[in-house]
């Protein structure tokens, strides 16, 4: 998932203007401070690449070293739908929006909006069954 400042009315990446240049989420120090305050379990020993582990999932935060921070790539792994609530909290804390790369749609916070995450889990499970 990619977190960046997208207009609130867009439902998918297709609705963004071709020349859309998102504003920054904030300065590097501000974004890292905000994430540390909201997610005490987030390991930011490497300020450019954080990691948080939940009961059945993990999220790697590719924040990068650019200042200001334009976006954060979230590498979500594992299982269980509870990780979507964590992603929603990350989005709220950073003031961005989460783009589900697999569907091209922005997460809305709707608890039923799990198609991309479920699709990933089904694909992963299928690959592991056949390996």
TAMO-V913315 format. One record per residue. N is the residue number from 1. RES is the residue in one letter. SS is DSSP state (A for helix, B for strand, O for the rest). PHI is phi in whole degrees, 0 to 359 (none if undefined). NEAR is the number of other ideal C-beta (glycine too) atoms within 8 Angstrom. Layout:
BEGIN
((N RES SS PHI NEAR) (N RES SS PHI NEAR))
END
This chain:
BEGIN
((1 X O none 11) (2 X B 246 10) (3 X B 257 15) (4 X B 205 12) (5 X O 277 9) (6 X O 248 12) (7 X O 303 5) (8 X O 295 5) (9 X O 274 5) (10 X O 281 10) (11 X O 259 7) (12 X B 214 9) (13 X A 296 9) (14 X A 295 5) (15 X A 272 7) (16 X O 281 9) (17 X O 300 4) (18 X O 301 4) (19 X O 265 4) (20 X O 296 7) (21 X O 235 4) (22 X O 295 9) (23 X O 291 4) (24 X O 295 9) (25 X O 287 14) (26 X B 159 11) (27 X O 288 9) (28 X A 304 13) (29 X A 300 7) (30 X A 294 8) (31 X A 296 14) (32 X A 295 11) (33 X A 297 8) (34 X A 300 11) (35 X A 294 15) (36 X A 297 10) (37 X A 294 7) (38 X A 271 8) (39 X O 224 11) (40 X O 301 4) (41 X O 276 6) (42 X O 286 11) (43 X B 269 7) (44 X O 244 10) (45 X O 304 3) (46 X O 259 6) (47 X O 299 9) (48 X O 269 7) (49 X B 213 9) (50 X B 267 12) (51 X B 214 10) (52 X B 226 12) (53 X B 241 6) (54 X O 251 12) (55 X O 295 5) (56 X O 228 8) (57 X B 211 14) (58 X B 218 10) (59 X B 230 15) (60 X B 260 10) (61 X B 255 14) (62 X B 270 10) (63 X O 270 13) (64 X O 80 6) (65 X O 249 7) (66 X O 291 7) (67 X O 224 7) (68 X O 283 9) (69 X B 272 14) (70 X O 275 8) (71 X B 199 10) (72 X B 229 15) (73 X B 270 9) (74 X B 257 14) (75 X B 261 7) (76 X B 261 12) (77 X B 226 7) (78 X B 111 9) (79 X O 210 5) (80 X O 91 9) (81 X O 280 7) (82 X A 296 10) (83 X A 293 14) (84 X A 294 12) (85 X A 293 7) (86 X A 293 12) (87 X A 300 14) (88 X A 299 11) (89 X A 292 10) (90 X A 298 16) (91 X A 299 13) (92 X A 297 7) (93 X A 292 11) (94 X A 269 13) (95 X O 78 7) (96 X O 259 12) (97 X B 227 11) (98 X B 259 14) (99 X B 263 14) (100 X B 282 13) (101 X O 300 8) (102 X O 287 7) (103 X O 251 9) (104 X O 78 9) (105 X B 250 11) (106 X B 279 12) (107 X O 289 14) (108 X O 255 6) (109 X O 93 7) (110 X O 292 5) (111 X O 298 7) (112 X O 273 4) (113 X O 274 10) (114 X O 238 9) (115 X A 304 8) (116 X A 295 11) (117 X A 292 12) (118 X A 295 8) (119 X A 299 10) (120 X A 299 10) (121 X A 296 9) (122 X A 295 8) (123 X A 298 8) (124 X A 301 8) (125 X A 296 8) (126 X A 295 8) (127 X A 297 8) (128 X A 292 7) (129 X A 293 6) (130 X O 262 5) (131 X O 254 4))
END
